[in-house]
């Protein structure tokens, strides 16, 4: 009888651990082969903030093609001088910006490289060998739900993947559903699109949502344990553990008394 009880307890533990692993571990079906990701390039959209700096061998020749800079002064310590801040271009609702000398330029739904090439072509008519530096200044993604540090993250690099964004948020909690992560993205037509991702499988690495775009929103759903805990109370897991321990103790006592 004792052996039967111990065997049953061991089987239960093994089954629980297997289920836990399947719901927690990332990339479970990945192998040693290389996995190709979709080619990714950030496109410029309405309400984006762009920093564009034009330079040339003759700085005075390039000056008319740059926005004026502002001197920001520290109100607490004005004697310490100020800091020059570069003005930014706001992309309007039609995907255009007002550029010095050149006038209105269409940059919407174009990649950074395309806009740089177009600017070089236009400015080359005025100055020799212009150098264009373009940077997207408001690349942000929002992560909410069952992560350790939910919130909005400003991205300083050219791109960020979904696993990197989750890492910025401290990774998923043990109660986050890893097989049904929701990504909301605004399409080029202005319509919000949603996509469900299972990061326990490696397939998502080749999807269009492996790399995030500006203003993407990621939501991690709570799993059944979290939902049940919230319905019963925050200490339900403690109670369940106590009950399980009590039942195990009773089983051991009954086994010993029947010897």
Steps between C-alpha positions, in 0.01 A plus 500: 500500500782735590672434169179571311453837675860602441478394136180701454655808659809467280288460187298808593816704549639387165177581317486844662860577412449396137193720467685791658794463263277499192331821610815685606805411289563707186596360154422140596515363146812689394800306371856581405404611149509866405162674495446789260315808619292719273687799358411796717520872433324768701270719293416858585142569607284802593585653839857369485773736616805511275840647563660587165843660487663607175875547494760567232864586453395864518287533818365840394364352178309232693365736765187613306386135478490454877240610750610759750619372836365620834705591803349331806598661832499329838258713710673397824852583388478750217861603549602156381409582141263312274481201273431507129202283405424396144152579374297204375273448200145390578348282229149629432185294447574478127852369555680823412755731662596861427868502412714815479560622142338189347151559640249220565638148467307174494665256745201290612531120467858537377803344662783701647736407214250608235448841661876553537555416133225739389641781715851445367371520144307823562765676710779403257354760265608768749811367676766244416495155663250565781494259794158421644450366851142392578373349822155407629470658845171361631533126440304361794327173584260428785500174698216423741344207681686221677853641483715613790538862388212605270520836328611695195857456380691746284722317253830662409606244238372454146293192586389279788365145510209374709728301737714811551193710584384238750849499653483879541184439703675252727367197310166328556391407848435134575130580447533633144364299206794444272298335224255785436679837510303776330672761280298799380640698208379789288517416130597730216129559439455625858300194605605319818595139446548228761708184497539215749847359562613177665855551627521143628547399135778621272266565205437860603864591427414494129179702539440865416458571872838376621634852450279773646404829341462837664199530729434125509310388811575160655259342745576185700189320620485341847489122505233289670687498830504880512134525396390248762714668764341837431154347520558329834757731655866598478607231745331210322831343398610496864174336602529239225855419606389467863211270405730288285748472785221408742367226271849360456552496877166325556588239237832429670334470843236261366769292337699474822194408709414210266841339534 
